[in-house]
Amino acid sequence: MITNSIALATSLLVAIVLFLPRLRQSVQWRATVTPLASIIGSGFLIIAPLLHSVMGKWALLGIILLSTLAYLLGSVIRFNIRHAEPELARNPQGSIATLEKASQWALGAAYAISVAFYISLFAAFVFDRLAIDDTTLIKLFTSGLLVIIMLVAWLRGARGLETIELFAVTIKLAIIIGVLTALATYDIQVKSAWFKHEAIQSLSHFETLSMLAGMLMVTQGFETTRFMGNSYNAEQRIKAGRYAQWIAIFLYVVFIGLTCPIFLDFPITELNETTISYTLGQAIWVLPILLLVAATASQLSAALADTIGGGGLLKELFHLSISPQFYYVLVIAIAGILVWSSNVFEIINLASKGFALYYLIQTLIAFKLVLLRPKEQRFKSLQLLGLCAIVVSLSFVIGWSIPAPHS
């Protein structure tokens, strides 16, 4: 009982602090909220069961590896904000501009895929609470939600989206910290062993690495800073991406570490969309309720943001003299097809490939810009070597990533 009270009290206290006017009105915090909302919206509800089911006692290493790659990719995006954007402004028809347009095609497709993921995961949490497992009914509900998201995007566009994200990320951060505090209390109370649980099935090292690569999507979101130039200057966006990744990585690593004893006490027998809710609920009954609130706050706002973002990208790429709303319909149509043809874990893997392609092209842009630097530039060779390693990593994600084993 005390653990449940701690979770609720901590969440309430953190929410009060995050809703303080001084923080809400901070320009830098508002800039940070957009990428942070996308990152934690992408992965927090699914990352723990994914990693624990695939890697078992090595799950903490898995999230460290994923976070390291994500931070390196974030560094590429921040490099391009500082160096590629001025080059694009100077030479809008050059090779950098061609690569940039190609990357936007990849990102537009990835956004459509991620909308399918957000809404599918939200629907799974809702129906799990209702104890309904009718797959057709869940998909019909998901399709209805997609139509609602499309209508909201159609009627409002991006107006008020930042405010929605601010409230959504505040609620989710408060719940996440409440969950982490409850988990820490539980771990201290039960004194279970750490890093002793096994994966749900025996996998080769290559299979494990391929599945880990398929989880890249859960760390994405920092790239949104590339498209916030109308509201924030380059330095504010660079800081926003860095701060968002620092916060998200800290939360992810702590979360995976604190869930190790719980997944030993309550082993995963099969992986599905709501494994985290079921497993944590066995230990601390209030957590599934908090996670449902978090899902409502984050998944819907993230789906709306990606619908608008994806539609906006497609509009810029097609250059057709038709209503911008048409592109929202296109994003939702792609998401709807995926909802009916794939499950959440296949969608996560597909989205990981889409975002990896976007990051790969962005890395090639950074590589070209570094090559153009003077030969005597400090660390030039080291930068090129690091970018080559990123290219290899992303190529592996695109070519060899696979979904985690699921029910």
Disulfide bonds with the S-S distance in Angstrom:
none
